[in-house]
Amino acid sequence: MKMKTFAKGLVSVVSVAPRERRPVKFIKQMPLATRRRSDREAIWSDFCAVGDDLRNARKRYDETESSLR
């Protein structure tokens, strides 16, 4: 192992400063969505998504529980 490589590795572990970022070459930036939701719409859609997830989880739990009996 070269001393330079060892020193860089040691500094990256010990240092509290973030690493130097290199520009990304082959990834195109996607444009932001043109329609922005209000905070109220965003919170409501997240609330509904969580409710749907809980409903599906409960249904799967009930199916699993009934198949074990």
LINLIN-V150744 format. One record per residue. N is the residue number from 1. PHI is phi as a letter, one per 20 degrees, with the letter a starting at -180 (* if undefined). OMEGA is omega in whole degrees, -180 to 180 (none if undefined). Layout:
n = (N,N)
phi = (PHI,PHI)
omega = (OMEGA,OMEGA)
//
This chain:
n = (1,2,3,4,5,6,7,8,9,10,11,12,13,14,15,16,17,18,19,20,21,22,23,24,25,26,27,28,29,30,31,32,33,34,35,36,37,38,39,40,41,42,43,44,45,46,47,48,49,50,51,52,53,54,55,56,57,58,59,60,61,62,63,64,65,66,67,68,69)
phi = (*,f,f,f,f,f,f,f,f,f,f,f,e,e,f,d,f,f,f,f,e,e,f,e,e,d,d,e,f,e,f,f,f,f,e,e,e,f,f,f,f,f,f,f,f,f,f,f,f,f,f,f,f,f,f,f,f,f,f,f,f,f,f,f,f,f,f,e,e)
omega = (179,-179,180,179,179,-179,178,179,180,180,-180,179,-173,-173,176,179,179,179,176,-178,177,179,179,-173,-165,180,178,177,179,178,178,179,-178,180,179,177,174,179,-179,179,-179,179,-179,-180,176,178,179,180,178,178,178,179,179,179,179,179,179,179,179,178,179,179,180,-179,-179,-180,180,-180,none)
//
